[in-house]
Amino acid sequence: MDDTRNLEEKLAYYQKENEELKLRVEELSDFFENASMPLHWVDAQGIIIWANQAELDALGYSKQEYIGFPIGNFHADQHVIEDILNRLVNNETLYDYTARLKCKDGSIKHVLINSNVMRKDGKFMHTRCFTRDITGKVQEEQRKNDFVTMVSHELKTPLTVINSYVQILINKAKKDADNSSGQLLTRIEAQTKKMIAMVQDFLTPARIEGGKIELRKEAFVLDTLINETAQYAKLLTSKHSINLIADESISVEADRDKIGQILINLLTNAIKYSPKGGAITIGYEKHDEKVRVFVSDQGIGIDKSHHKRLFERFFRVNNELKEVSGFGIGLYLVSEILRLHGSRINLQSEANVGSTFYFDLETLN
């Protein structure tokens, strides 16, 4: 009797455990199936083996139209999904990977993908892929870029005309030996060029993000460009001394105009953020197999807490210099142009001590 009772108790216990386990499985299955965030699984061959309802609703497909088909069928950019699958096969975890998905109605959704692979005994079982729709954010950014591009074009034309008239007046002042008028007109020309550069700063990021910018690389002597930009900077200030440092004549292959634009941005910033004057140094030096170009100042410096975000678009450091104008796109532009050159902008700075911005270029010497 005791043995029978013990057996019955054990059976009742295991039955209860089984029912609780079944309930947990049902709850977990319901959680994934009806979660608000789209989720799908893909096998080692890139075939969708499961998707929840949020995924189907987001793209507009039925289960029969989606599950069992290659995931590549639903990506707008084949090189992107190939890269995603390759990374996952190599056991990489993806965080906020940007992609474009094709909806049933023909529209495109911009998404962020977070994914990794479930493995069993080292064998690829399936991916676990969450997607987050950022289409609205991408479209809003595009509208901003379109507006910036339109306004930039509208402002650039009259400023260019004004600059042309100023140059005519400068030439006339030189012929008439009118040094006083010539100096004033030269300062007007410098400010006009500064305004044109600011407008160009607006226009270029929109082109970069739209994939429209192209580098026109050429071989040129670096110290000639350094001297040109230093002379330009001298027209913008009377409180600062602009110093040049160069090891030797070095030639590089890059987009000369855009490297010049970078140097003007860095020099202009050095002037703006050194309100008490002081020395500003622009130069270059051999660094390993490359040349390192730098701009240093003795200004207010930048606190280390801001270093990481400094090159984001529209980011500006809050400081006491309320009179300093700008839109927070100059250093973003510098960063993006250098990225296209296979380089990057670096910073050494300390609050109330000064800043040094520098980057490396390949040399031809």
BELFENRA-V677059 format. One record per residue. N is the residue number from 1. NEAR is the number of other C-alpha atoms within 8 Angstrom. Layout:
[[N/NEAR] [N/NEAR]]
This chain:
[[1/4] [2/5] [3/6] [4/7] [5/8] [6/8] [7/8] [8/8] [9/8] [10/8] [11/8] [12/8] [13/8] [14/8] [15/8] [16/8] [17/8] [18/8] [19/8] [20/8] [21/8] [22/8] [23/8] [24/8] [25/8] [26/8] [27/8] [28/8] [29/8] [30/9] [31/8] [32/9] [33/10] [34/9] [35/11] [36/5] [37/9] [38/15] [39/13] [40/14] [41/12] [42/14] [43/12] [44/9] [45/5] [46/10] [47/12] [48/15] [49/10] [50/8] [51/14] [52/13] [53/10] [54/13] [55/12] [56/14] [57/8] [58/8] [59/10] [60/9] [61/11] [62/7] [63/8] [64/7] [65/7] [66/10] [67/11] [68/8] [69/9] [70/9] [71/11] [72/9] [73/6] [74/9] [75/13] [76/8] [77/8] [78/8] [79/6] [80/9] [81/12] [82/9] [83/8] [84/8] [85/9] [86/8] [87/11] [88/14] [89/10] [90/6] [91/8] [92/8] [93/10] [94/11] [95/8] [96/7] [97/8] [98/8] [99/12] [100/11] [101/12] [102/12] [103/13] [104/8] [105/5] [106/6] [107/7] [108/9] [109/11] [110/12] [111/13] [112/13] [113/14] [114/12] [115/12] [116/12] [117/13] [118/9] [119/9] [120/7] [121/4] [122/5] [123/6] [124/11] [125/10] [126/11] [127/13] [128/12] [129/11] [130/11] [131/11] [132/9] [133/9] [134/10] [135/9] [136/7] [137/7] [138/9] [139/8] [140/8] [141/8] [142/8] [143/8] [144/8] [145/9] [146/9] [147/8] [148/11] [149/11] [150/8] [151/8] [152/12] [153/9] [154/8] [155/9] [156/11] [157/8] [158/8] [159/11] [160/9] [161/8] [162/9] [163/11] [164/8] [165/8] [166/11] [167/9] [168/8] [169/9] [170/12] [171/8] [172/8] [173/12] [174/10] [175/7] [176/6] [177/6] [178/9] [179/8] [180/6] [181/9] [182/11] [183/8] [184/8] [185/11] [186/10] [187/10] [188/9] [189/11] [190/11] [191/9] [192/11] [193/9] [194/8] [195/9] [196/11] [197/8] [198/8] [199/11] [200/10] [201/11] [202/12] [203/12] [204/10] [205/10] [206/12] [207/10] [208/10] [209/7] [210/7] [211/6] [212/7] [213/8] [214/4] [215/7] [216/7] [217/8] [218/8] [219/9] [220/9] [221/10] [222/10] [223/9] [224/7] [225/10] [226/13] [227/9] [228/8] [229/11] [230/11] [231/8] [232/9] [233/12] [234/10] [235/10] [236/9] [237/8] [238/7] [239/7] [240/10] [241/10] [242/11] [243/8] [244/10] [245/8] [246/9] [247/7] [248/5] [249/8] [250/10] [251/11] [252/13] [253/11] [254/12] [255/10] [256/11] [257/6] [258/8] [259/9] [260/11] [261/8] [262/11] [263/11] [264/10] [265/11] [266/11] [267/12] [268/9] [269/8] [270/13] [271/13] [272/8] [273/10] [274/12] [275/7] [276/6] [277/11] [278/11] [279/10] [280/15] [281/12] [282/15] [283/11] [284/11] [285/10] [286/9] [287/8] [288/5] [289/7] [290/10] [291/13] [292/12] [293/12] [294/12] [295/15] [296/12] [297/14] [298/13] [299/15] [300/10] [301/13] [302/12] [303/9] [304/7] [305/5] [306/9] [307/9] [308/6] [309/7] [310/11] [311/9] [312/10] [313/9] [314/8] [315/11] [316/7] [317/6] [318/4] [319/5] [320/4] [321/5] [322/6] [323/4] [324/7] [325/5] [326/5] [327/8] [328/11] [329/14] [330/9] [331/13] [332/13] [333/13] [334/11] [335/11] [336/9] [337/10] [338/11] [339/9] [340/8] [341/7] [342/6] [343/10] [344/9] [345/10] [346/7] [347/9] [348/7] [349/12] [350/11] [351/9] [352/8] [353/10] [354/14] [355/14] [356/11] [357/12] [358/11] [359/11] [360/11] [361/10] [362/9] [363/11] [364/8] [365/5]]
